[in-house]
Amino acid sequence: MQRGPALADASPEMSTDVRPAAQEAPLRTSFDFELPRGFVDGNGVTHRQGTMRLATARDELLPLYDERVQENAAFTTVVLLGRVITRLGGLPVVDANVVENMFASDVAFLQDFYRRINAEGHTRAAVTCPECSHRFAIDLSGGRLGES
């Protein structure tokens, strides 16, 4: 039984070379952000700059086994954000306890940020100036004007 020509005999049209035509940029897995208000720690220090990493399937599944989430499903967000925020200011650890003590506006910001980087793959948002109606894009990750 013959199955076809050997690879060495393959015509140029049937090339098995799968190298990409251009070198792709490495996958970005961490995104910096700046909280609108900031987390105030026990010493009164405000922490605003942080980093969030992309979530894994495990990050989204493990909160379901957390007792706090089983008692109150709304706690899922707190546990999940506590897993994916890798840095917040000078705090040694960022976990669910830190997230649950943040201002509601900062948690809402982080929920939107999480959705953008995990579902959409970027941190840009289209906005319109309320005064002149000019439309432009902003980067929600806390970058300053003129930075790239």
N, C-alpha and C positions, 0 to 999 in steps of 0.2 A: 504494500500500500504506500503510495507516494503522497506526501502531504504538501508539497510545494518546493520551490527552490530553496537551497540552503542560503543562509544570510550572506555568506561570502559571494554568492552568485546573484544577489539581489540587484535590481537595476537602480540607477540613481534616483528615479522617481519614487522608489520604495525605500528611501533612506530611513534608517532606524535612529539617526542622530536626534536626540531630544534636548540638546542644549538650547537655552533661551537665546533669542536673537540679541537682546540687550540685558545687561546686568540689572536685576531688580534691586530696588532699595530694600534694606533689611526691615523686617516687620517692627513697627514701633509698638512697644508693650507698656510703656509708662508715660503718663501725661501729668505735667505740672499744672497746678491751679492756684487761685487766690480766692479765699472765702470773702464774701461781701462784708461780713461783720467780724468774724474771727472767733476762735474758741478761747475763752478766758479760763486759764488753769487756776488751781488752788492758791497760787501766789499772786494772782492778779495779772499775770503776763498773757498778752493776747497773741495767739498763733494764727496766722492767716495763710502763709504759703505752704503748700503741700504737694504730694505726689500720689496719684492713683494708678494702679496697674490694671491691665485688662483682666476681666473675670474669667475664671475657668468654670466648667460644668460643676466641678466639685464645690466651688465657691457658692454656686446657686443652690446646690442640693443640701449641703451640710446645715444651713440654717433651719431646714425643715425638721431636723432632729433636736434642735435646741428647745429646752423646756419653755423658755420665755416666748418663743414663736408658737409653740403648740398651745399655749394659753391665750396668746393674742397675736393673730396673724400680722397685724400692723408692725410688730417688732421685727419682721423679716428684713425690712430696709436697714434698720439699725445694725443688725448682725452682719448683713451682707457688706455694708459700707465699712464696718469695722475690720472686715477681712481684706478688702481691696485697697484701702488707704494705707500706703506704706510709709508715709512721712507727713507730719504736720508740725511745722515750725521746729522748735527744739524739744518736742515731747519725746521721751525715750520709747514709748509704746503708744500705738493708736489701736484701740479696740472698741467693742460695742459700748463700753462704759464711757469712753470719750464721746462717741457719736451721740449717745442718748442725752448728754449734757450740753450739746451744741444748741445754738439758737435755731429756731424753726426755719428761718430764712436761709441759713447756711446748709441745713439738711436738705431743703428743697433744691438749693443750688447743686449740691452733691448728687442728688437723685437725677437731676437733668444731665449733669456732667457724665455720670455713669451711663445713662442711656445713650448719650451722644457717642462716647468712645467705644461702647460695646456693640451698639446696634448700627450706628452710622459710620464709625471708623474715623471720625475727626472731631475737632472741638470748635469748628467754625459755625457761626449762626448768621443768617441774613437779618439785617435790621434796617429801619427807616428812621431818618432824623425827624423828630416831631415838629421842628421849625421849618425846615426847607424841603422836606419830603425826599431828600437824597437817599438812595438805597446803597448800602455797602455791607461788607462782611466784617465781623469781629471774631477774634479768637477768645473763647471763653476760658482758656487755660491760664489767663492772668498775664499774658505778654503785654508789654508796654508799646505804645505807638513808636513806630520806627524799628522795632525789633523784628527779626525774622526767625 
